Amino acid sequence: MAEGTQGFNISNVIDEKLIALDLDVNTKEEMLNALTDLFEEQGKLNDRESFFKDVMWREGEGQTGIGMGVAIPHGKSAGVNKTALAIGTSKNPLAWESLDDEPVTVVILFAVTEGDSDVVHLKLLQHVAMLLAHESFVEKLHAVTSPQEMLALLESSPDDYDD
């Protein structure tokens, strides 16, 4: 049942149950743990510990903070059984290695299976990166008040933004 690249839709990899707003977390690790819990609760992981280790290892390899208060960490891991995306927003600014050295309050965590690592992962990253290239999108991201709103925002097209 391989899906053609035309059939890619962000809603295949995220739903409202993978979105957590206003988390009361204070560190990068607490945020990543909270998002990993969402994946686990939704049955996206077959090995939570291995996935979490992969995410933390990847964090040590380079900056995932892309600036403007957003980070896009990811774990490509045998611990993942279904490629998915989780999003958390934090009440507290989190120290994070970022391109602009500013703290982060929106974290988009990618969980990618070994098998999906190329096509789906790239399409996912590309879609999210294209959205994040628009400052107006990022402003909306920070202003989201419900999981439904977050989902609609992610499903929007980069062409919807003109900056």
Secondary structure, DSSP 8 states (H G I E B T S, - for coil): ----GGG--GGGT--GGGEEEEE---SHHHHHHHHHHHHHHTT-BS-HHHHHHHHHHHHHHS--EEETTEE--EEE-TTBSS-EEEEEEEEEEE---BTT---EEEEEEEEE-TTTTTHHHHHHHHHHHHHHT-HHHHHHHHH--SHHHHHHHHHS-GGG---
